[in-house]
């Protein structure tokens, strides 16, 4: 059986690349409140853009298995 959290992480990484051009270097889930495709996934992550790395805490908001918003703050 596929890991449902792995699917959420994969979607979050795709969202960061597609929306912000960020390459995910590392991502750790700090809270998973997604149930049946709805809710929030909180992560601490390191991303790279143009060779520069930065550390962030991000919260992805899911609605019907799709990310509809993201909150973030630099760590």
Biopython code that builds the backbone (N, CA, C, O; Angstrom):
import numpy as np
from Bio.PDB.StructureBuilder import StructureBuilder

atoms = [
    (1, "UNK", "N", (0.848, -1.185, 0.000)),
    (1, "UNK", "CA", (0.000, 0.000, 0.000)),
    (1, "UNK", "C", (0.891, 1.245, 0.000)),
    (1, "UNK", "O", (1.827, 1.327, 0.795)),
    (2, "UNK", "N", (0.615, 2.214, -0.876)),
    (2, "UNK", "CA", (1.439, 3.422, -0.937)),
    (2, "UNK", "C", (1.329, 4.252, 0.342)),
    (2, "UNK", "O", (0.292, 4.273, 1.005)),
    (3, "UNK", "N", (2.418, 4.929, 0.665)),
    (3, "UNK", "CA", (2.464, 5.797, 1.839)),
    (3, "UNK", "C", (1.740, 7.105, 1.509)),
    (3, "UNK", "O", (2.214, 7.856, 0.657)),
    (4, "UNK", "N", (0.600, 7.403, 2.157)),
    (4, "UNK", "CA", (-0.143, 8.621, 1.830)),
    (4, "UNK", "C", (0.644, 9.899, 2.126)),
    (4, "UNK", "O", (0.474, 10.900, 1.432)),
    (5, "UNK", "N", (1.502, 9.876, 3.148)),
    (5, "UNK", "CA", (2.303, 11.062, 3.458)),
    (5, "UNK", "C", (3.328, 11.320, 2.357)),
    (5, "UNK", "O", (3.622, 12.474, 2.046)),
    (6, "UNK", "N", (3.870, 10.268, 1.771)),
    (6, "UNK", "CA", (4.832, 10.423, 0.678)),
    (6, "UNK", "C", (4.188, 11.142, -0.503)),
    (6, "UNK", "O", (4.841, 11.944, -1.172)),
    (7, "UNK", "N", (2.916, 10.861, -0.762)),
    (7, "UNK", "CA", (2.194, 11.535, -1.846)),
    (7, "UNK", "C", (2.064, 13.033, -1.557)),
    (7, "UNK", "O", (2.222, 13.857, -2.458)),
    (8, "UNK", "N", (1.777, 13.382, -0.304)),
    (8, "UNK", "CA", (1.655, 14.790, 0.079)),
    (8, "UNK", "C", (2.990, 15.512, -0.066)),
    (8, "UNK", "O", (3.040, 16.640, -0.557)),
    (9, "UNK", "N", (4.065, 14.867, 0.359)),
    (9, "UNK", "CA", (5.405, 15.458, 0.251)),
    (9, "UNK", "C", (5.762, 15.678, -1.210)),
    (9, "UNK", "O", (6.285, 16.730, -1.577)),
    (10, "UNK", "N", (5.480, 14.691, -2.036)),
    (10, "UNK", "CA", (5.759, 14.804, -3.463)),
    (10, "UNK", "C", (4.984, 15.969, -4.078)),
    (10, "UNK", "O", (5.530, 16.720, -4.887)),
    (11, "UNK", "N", (3.727, 16.118, -3.701)),
    (11, "UNK", "CA", (2.912, 17.221, -4.204)),
    (11, "UNK", "C", (3.469, 18.561, -3.727)),
    (11, "UNK", "O", (3.488, 19.526, -4.492)),
    (12, "UNK", "N", (3.923, 18.636, -2.477)),
    (12, "UNK", "CA", (4.499, 19.872, -1.945)),
    (12, "UNK", "C", (5.769, 20.253, -2.704)),
    (12, "UNK", "O", (5.971, 21.423, -3.028)),
    (13, "UNK", "N", (6.621, 19.275, -2.988)),
    (13, "UNK", "CA", (7.855, 19.537, -3.742)),
    (13, "UNK", "C", (7.537, 20.030, -5.149)),
    (13, "UNK", "O", (8.177, 20.961, -5.637)),
    (14, "UNK", "N", (6.552, 19.414, -5.804)),
    (14, "UNK", "CA", (6.147, 19.852, -7.148)),
    (14, "UNK", "C", (5.602, 21.278, -7.102)),
    (14, "UNK", "O", (5.896, 22.087, -7.982)),
    (15, "UNK", "N", (4.809, 21.581, -6.077)),
    (15, "UNK", "CA", (4.236, 22.919, -5.921)),
    (15, "UNK", "C", (5.342, 23.969, -5.794)),
    (15, "UNK", "O", (5.283, 25.016, -6.438)),
    (16, "UNK", "N", (6.346, 23.687, -4.965)),
    (16, "UNK", "CA", (7.446, 24.636, -4.779)),
    (16, "UNK", "C", (8.207, 24.861, -6.083)),
    (16, "UNK", "O", (8.573, 25.993, -6.399)),
    (17, "UNK", "N", (8.444, 23.805, -6.832)),
    (17, "UNK", "CA", (9.175, 23.917, -8.096)),
    (17, "UNK", "C", (8.349, 24.691, -9.120)),
    (17, "UNK", "O", (8.850, 25.612, -9.764)),
    (18, "UNK", "N", (7.085, 24.312, -9.266)),
    (18, "UNK", "CA", (6.210, 24.920, -10.268)),
    (18, "UNK", "C", (5.906, 26.386, -9.943)),
    (18, "UNK", "O", (5.913, 27.232, -10.837)),
    (19, "UNK", "N", (5.643, 26.686, -8.681)),
    (19, "UNK", "CA", (5.186, 28.021, -8.297)),
    (19, "UNK", "C", (6.328, 28.997, -8.043)),
    (19, "UNK", "O", (6.226, 30.175, -8.388)),
    (20, "UNK", "N", (7.420, 28.516, -7.440)),
    (20, "UNK", "CA", (8.499, 29.408, -7.026)),
    (20, "UNK", "C", (9.848, 29.087, -7.654)),
    (20, "UNK", "O", (10.814, 29.818, -7.434)),
    (21, "UNK", "N", (9.935, 28.014, -8.428)),
    (21, "UNK", "CA", (11.208, 27.619, -9.024)),
    (21, "UNK", "C", (12.194, 27.083, -8.003)),
    (21, "UNK", "O", (13.401, 27.076, -8.243)),
    (22, "UNK", "N", (11.678, 26.630, -6.855)),
    (22, "UNK", "CA", (12.543, 26.135, -5.777)),
    (22, "UNK", "C", (12.821, 24.643, -5.936)),
    (22, "UNK", "O", (11.910, 23.854, -6.182)),
    (23, "UNK", "N", (14.081, 24.271, -5.793)),
    (23, "UNK", "CA", (14.463, 22.865, -5.721)),
    (23, "UNK", "C", (14.521, 22.488, -4.248)),
    (23, "UNK", "O", (15.168, 23.174, -3.456)),
    (24, "UNK", "N", (13.854, 21.412, -3.878)),
    (24, "UNK", "CA", (13.832, 20.971, -2.486)),
    (24, "UNK", "C", (15.088, 20.172, -2.179)),
    (24, "UNK", "O", (15.328, 19.128, -2.786)),
    (25, "UNK", "N", (15.889, 20.660, -1.237)),
    (25, "UNK", "CA", (17.106, 19.977, -0.804)),
    (25, "UNK", "C", (16.760, 18.981, 0.300)),
    (25, "UNK", "O", (17.251, 17.852, 0.301)),
    (26, "UNK", "N", (15.915, 19.403, 1.238)),
    (26, "UNK", "CA", (15.489, 18.542, 2.349)),
    (26, "UNK", "C", (14.105, 18.985, 2.796)),
    (26, "UNK", "O", (13.768, 20.168, 2.741)),
    (27, "UNK", "N", (13.298, 18.007, 3.245)),
    (27, "UNK", "CA", (11.959, 18.329, 3.744)),
    (27, "UNK", "C", (11.597, 17.335, 4.845)),
    (27, "UNK", "O", (11.664, 16.121, 4.657)),
    (28, "UNK", "N", (11.209, 17.882, 6.004)),
    (28, "UNK", "CA", (10.799, 17.068, 7.143)),
    (28, "UNK", "C", (9.392, 17.476, 7.555)),
    (28, "UNK", "O", (9.136, 18.655, 7.802)),
    (29, "UNK", "N", (8.491, 16.526, 7.629)),
    (29, "UNK", "CA", (7.121, 16.807, 8.057)),
    (29, "UNK", "C", (7.118, 17.038, 9.565)),
    (29, "UNK", "O", (7.631, 16.219, 10.328)),
    (30, "UNK", "N", (6.536, 18.160, 9.986)),
    (30, "UNK", "CA", (6.420, 18.464, 11.413)),
    (30, "UNK", "C", (4.998, 18.241, 11.925)),
    (30, "UNK", "O", (4.788, 18.030, 13.119)),
    (31, "UNK", "N", (4.021, 18.289, 11.010)),
    (31, "UNK", "CA", (2.630, 18.007, 11.386)),
    (31, "UNK", "C", (1.839, 17.666, 10.125)),
    (31, "UNK", "O", (1.880, 18.393, 9.133)),
    (32, "UNK", "N", (1.131, 16.567, 10.184)),
    (32, "UNK", "CA", (0.287, 16.159, 9.067)),
    (32, "UNK", "C", (-1.158, 16.121, 9.547)),
    (32, "UNK", "O", (-1.556, 15.215, 10.279)),
    (33, "UNK", "N", (-1.938, 17.113, 9.127)),
    (33, "UNK", "CA", (-3.352, 17.173, 9.492)),
    (33, "UNK", "C", (-4.232, 17.039, 8.249)),
    (33, "UNK", "O", (-5.349, 17.556, 8.216)),
    (34, "UNK", "N", (-3.732, 16.350, 7.237)),
    (34, "UNK", "CA", (-4.506, 16.118, 6.017)),
    (34, "UNK", "C", (-5.277, 14.813, 6.177)),
    (34, "UNK", "O", (-4.702, 13.762, 6.456)),
    (35, "UNK", "N", (-6.577, 14.905, 5.998)),
    (35, "UNK", "CA", (-7.437, 13.720, 6.053)),
    (35, "UNK", "C", (-8.361, 13.743, 4.850)),
    (35, "UNK", "O", (-9.037, 14.737, 4.585)),
    (36, "UNK", "N", (-8.380, 12.633, 4.126)),
    (36, "UNK", "CA", (-9.225, 12.495, 2.941)),
    (36, "UNK", "C", (-9.002, 13.643, 1.960)),
    (36, "UNK", "O", (-9.947, 14.141, 1.349)),
    (37, "UNK", "N", (-7.733, 14.060, 1.814)),
    (37, "UNK", "CA", (-7.370, 15.078, 0.830)),
    (37, "UNK", "C", (-7.547, 16.513, 1.260)),
    (37, "UNK", "O", (-7.294, 17.425, 0.474)),
    (38, "UNK", "N", (-7.980, 16.741, 2.508)),
    (38, "UNK", "CA", (-8.227, 18.099, 2.996)),
    (38, "UNK", "C", (-7.486, 18.332, 4.308)),
    (38, "UNK", "O", (-7.411, 17.445, 5.158)),
    (39, "UNK", "N", (-6.934, 19.552, 4.463)),
    (39, "UNK", "CA", (-6.241, 19.891, 5.703)),
    (39, "UNK", "C", (-4.896, 20.528, 5.422)),
    (39, "UNK", "O", (-4.664, 21.066, 4.340)),
    (40, "UNK", "N", (-4.005, 20.462, 6.415)),
    (40, "UNK", "CA", (-2.708, 21.118, 6.295)),
    (40, "UNK", "C", (-1.563, 20.144, 6.537)),
    (40, "UNK", "O", (-1.667, 19.196, 7.315)),
    (41, "UNK", "N", (-0.472, 20.417, 5.840)),
    (41, "UNK", "CA", (0.777, 19.676, 6.003)),
    (41, "UNK", "C", (1.849, 20.695, 6.347)),
    (41, "UNK", "O", (2.162, 21.565, 5.534)),
    (42, "UNK", "N", (2.421, 20.596, 7.556)),
    (42, "UNK", "CA", (3.476, 21.511, 7.990)),
    (42, "UNK", "C", (4.824, 20.828, 7.823)),
    (42, "UNK", "O", (4.985, 19.657, 8.168)),
    (43, "UNK", "N", (5.796, 21.574, 7.289)),
    (43, "UNK", "CA", (7.130, 21.022, 7.059)),
    (43, "UNK", "C", (8.198, 22.042, 7.428)),
    (43, "UNK", "O", (7.952, 23.249, 7.430)),
    (44, "UNK", "N", (9.386, 21.537, 7.738)),
    (44, "UNK", "CA", (10.604, 22.336, 7.762)),
    (44, "UNK", "C", (11.378, 21.893, 6.538)),
    (44, "UNK", "O", (11.529, 20.696, 6.292)),
    (45, "UNK", "N", (11.869, 22.851, 5.768)),
    (45, "UNK", "CA", (12.558, 22.461, 4.545)),
    (45, "UNK", "C", (13.713, 23.401, 4.221)),
    (45, "UNK", "O", (13.779, 24.542, 4.678)),
    (46, "UNK", "N", (14.614, 22.865, 3.414)),
    (46, "UNK", "CA", (15.702, 23.636, 2.826)),
    (46, "UNK", "C", (15.468, 23.610, 1.331)),
    (46, "UNK", "O", (15.291, 22.546, 0.738)),
    (47, "UNK", "N", (15.470, 24.793, 0.721)),
    (47, "UNK", "CA", (15.265, 24.887, -0.719)),
    (47, "UNK", "C", (16.433, 25.644, -1.347)),
    (47, "UNK", "O", (17.162, 26.373, -0.675)),
    (48, "UNK", "N", (16.587, 25.449, -2.651)),
    (48, "UNK", "CA", (17.643, 26.136, -3.390)),
    (48, "UNK", "C", (17.036, 26.813, -4.613)),
    (48, "UNK", "O", (16.209, 26.240, -5.322)),
    (49, "UNK", "N", (17.469, 28.044, -4.836)),
    (49, "UNK", "CA", (17.091, 28.795, -6.030)),
    (49, "UNK", "C", (18.348, 29.489, -6.525)),
    (49, "UNK", "O", (18.969, 30.258, -5.791)),
    (50, "UNK", "N", (18.721, 29.220, -7.759)),
    (50, "UNK", "CA", (19.906, 29.867, -8.322)),
    (50, "UNK", "C", (21.170, 29.588, -7.536)),
    (50, "UNK", "O", (22.057, 30.439, -7.466)),
    (51, "UNK", "N", (21.266, 28.410, -6.943)),
    (51, "UNK", "CA", (22.459, 28.045, -6.185)),
    (51, "UNK", "C", (22.464, 28.516, -4.743)),
    (51, "UNK", "O", (23.337, 28.120, -3.971)),
    (52, "UNK", "N", (21.513, 29.349, -4.366)),
    (52, "UNK", "CA", (21.411, 29.841, -2.989)),
    (52, "UNK", "C", (20.438, 28.973, -2.204)),
    (52, "UNK", "O", (19.326, 28.710, -2.661)),
    (53, "UNK", "N", (20.855, 28.529, -1.026)),
    (53, "UNK", "CA", (19.996, 27.715, -0.160)),
    (53, "UNK", "C", (19.414, 28.557, 0.963)),
    (53, "UNK", "O", (20.040, 29.504, 1.441)),
    (54, "UNK", "N", (18.197, 28.194, 1.379)),
    (54, "UNK", "CA", (17.568, 28.866, 2.513)),
    (54, "UNK", "C", (16.669, 27.872, 3.245)),
    (54, "UNK", "O", (16.173, 26.910, 2.659)),
    (55, "UNK", "N", (16.469, 28.126, 4.543)),
    (55, "UNK", "CA", (15.682, 27.244, 5.409)),
    (55, "UNK", "C", (14.344, 27.899, 5.740)),
    (55, "UNK", "O", (14.282, 29.083, 6.073)),
    (56, "UNK", "N", (13.272, 27.108, 5.642)),
    (56, "UNK", "CA", (11.921, 27.618, 5.822)),
    (56, "UNK", "C", (11.062, 26.657, 6.625)),
    (56, "UNK", "O", (11.307, 25.451, 6.654)),
    (57, "UNK", "N", (10.052, 27.214, 7.276)),
    (57, "UNK", "CA", (8.929, 26.440, 7.803)),
    (57, "UNK", "C", (7.749, 26.806, 6.914)),
    (57, "UNK", "O", (7.444, 27.985, 6.734)),
    (58, "UNK", "N", (7.085, 25.793, 6.357)),
    (58, "UNK", "CA", (5.988, 26.039, 5.425)),
    (58, "UNK", "C", (4.793, 25.184, 5.812)),
    (58, "UNK", "O", (4.940, 24.072, 6.319)),
    (59, "UNK", "N", (3.608, 25.726, 5.563)),
    (59, "UNK", "CA", (2.363, 24.995, 5.793)),
    (59, "UNK", "C", (1.593, 25.003, 4.479)),
    (59, "UNK", "O", (1.224, 26.058, 3.963)),
    (60, "UNK", "N", (1.359, 23.806, 3.950)),
    (60, "UNK", "CA", (0.616, 23.643, 2.706)),
    (60, "UNK", "C", (-0.839, 23.342, 3.043)),
    (60, "UNK", "O", (-1.128, 22.486, 3.879)),
    (61, "UNK", "N", (-1.748, 24.051, 2.384)),
    (61, "UNK", "CA", (-3.180, 23.870, 2.601)),
    (61, "UNK", "C", (-3.743, 23.050, 1.440)),
    (61, "UNK", "O", (-3.679, 23.462, 0.282)),
    (62, "UNK", "N", (-4.294, 21.883, 1.772)),
    (62, "UNK", "CA", (-4.842, 20.974, 0.769)),
    (62, "UNK", "C", (-6.365, 21.046, 0.749)),
    (62, "UNK", "O", (-7.016, 21.115, 1.792)),
    (63, "UNK", "N", (-6.915, 21.028, -0.457)),
    (63, "UNK", "CA", (-8.356, 20.925, -0.662)),
    (63, "UNK", "C", (-8.576, 19.921, -1.787)),
    (63, "UNK", "O", (-8.168, 20.164, -2.923)),
    (64, "UNK", "N", (-9.206, 18.817, -1.487)),
    (64, "UNK", "CA", (-9.450, 17.745, -2.460)),
    (64, "UNK", "C", (-8.158, 17.309, -3.150)),
    (64, "UNK", "O", (-8.095, 17.219, -4.376)),
    (65, "UNK", "N", (-7.140, 17.041, -2.353)),
    (65, "UNK", "CA", (-5.840, 16.522, -2.800)),
    (65, "UNK", "C", (-4.970, 17.532, -3.548)),
    (65, "UNK", "O", (-3.906, 17.165, -4.048)),
    (66, "UNK", "N", (-5.391, 18.780, -3.635)),
    (66, "UNK", "CA", (-4.600, 19.801, -4.330)),
    (66, "UNK", "C", (-4.189, 20.889, -3.342)),
    (66, "UNK", "O", (-4.943, 21.230, -2.430)),
    (67, "UNK", "N", (-2.987, 21.428, -3.532)),
    (67, "UNK", "CA", (-2.532, 22.543, -2.700)),
    (67, "UNK", "C", (-3.193, 23.815, -3.210)),
    (67, "UNK", "O", (-3.079, 24.161, -4.385)),
    (68, "UNK", "N", (-3.884, 24.505, -2.311)),
    (68, "UNK", "CA", (-4.601, 25.720, -2.682)),
    (68, "UNK", "C", (-3.974, 26.974, -2.071)),
    (68, "UNK", "O", (-4.299, 28.089, -2.480)),
    (69, "UNK", "N", (-3.082, 26.800, -1.098)),
    (69, "UNK", "CA", (-2.412, 27.940, -0.461)),
    (69, "UNK", "C", (-1.205, 27.425, 0.312)),
    (69, "UNK", "O", (-1.081, 26.232, 0.589)),
    (70, "UNK", "N", (-0.315, 28.361, 0.652)),
    (70, "UNK", "CA", (0.859, 28.009, 1.448)),
    (70, "UNK", "C", (1.230, 29.189, 2.335)),
    (70, "UNK", "O", (1.277, 30.331, 1.879)),
    (71, "UNK", "N", (1.493, 28.903, 3.601)),
    (71, "UNK", "CA", (2.033, 29.893, 4.532)),
    (71, "UNK", "C", (3.503, 29.551, 4.738)),
    (71, "UNK", "O", (3.886, 28.385, 4.641)),
    (72, "UNK", "N", (4.327, 30.552, 5.022)),
    (72, "UNK", "CA", (5.757, 30.276, 5.177)),
    (72, "UNK", "C", (6.420, 31.327, 6.056)),
    (72, "UNK", "O", (5.961, 32.463, 6.175)),
    (73, "UNK", "N", (7.521, 30.898, 6.666)),
    (73, "UNK", "CA", (8.383, 31.837, 7.396)),
    (73, "UNK", "C", (9.803, 31.285, 7.351)),
    (73, "UNK", "O", (10.025, 30.075, 7.399)),
    (74, "UNK", "N", (10.738, 32.194, 7.259)),
    (74, "UNK", "CA", (12.145, 31.801, 7.197)),
    (74, "UNK", "C", (12.615, 31.336, 8.567)),
    (74, "UNK", "O", (12.223, 31.891, 9.593)),
    (75, "UNK", "N", (13.471, 30.299, 8.569)),
    (75, "UNK", "CA", (14.032, 29.801, 9.825)),
    (75, "UNK", "C", (15.457, 30.293, 9.956)),
    (75, "UNK", "O", (16.125, 29.992, 10.945)),
]
sb = StructureBuilder()
sb.init_structure("model")
sb.init_model(0)
sb.init_chain("A")
sb.init_seg("    ")
for serial, (resi, resn, name, xyz) in enumerate(atoms, 1):
    if name == "N":
        sb.init_residue(resn, " ", resi, " ")
    sb.init_atom(name, np.array(xyz, "f"), 0.0, 1.0, " ", f" {name:<3s}", serial, name[0])
structure = sb.get_structure()
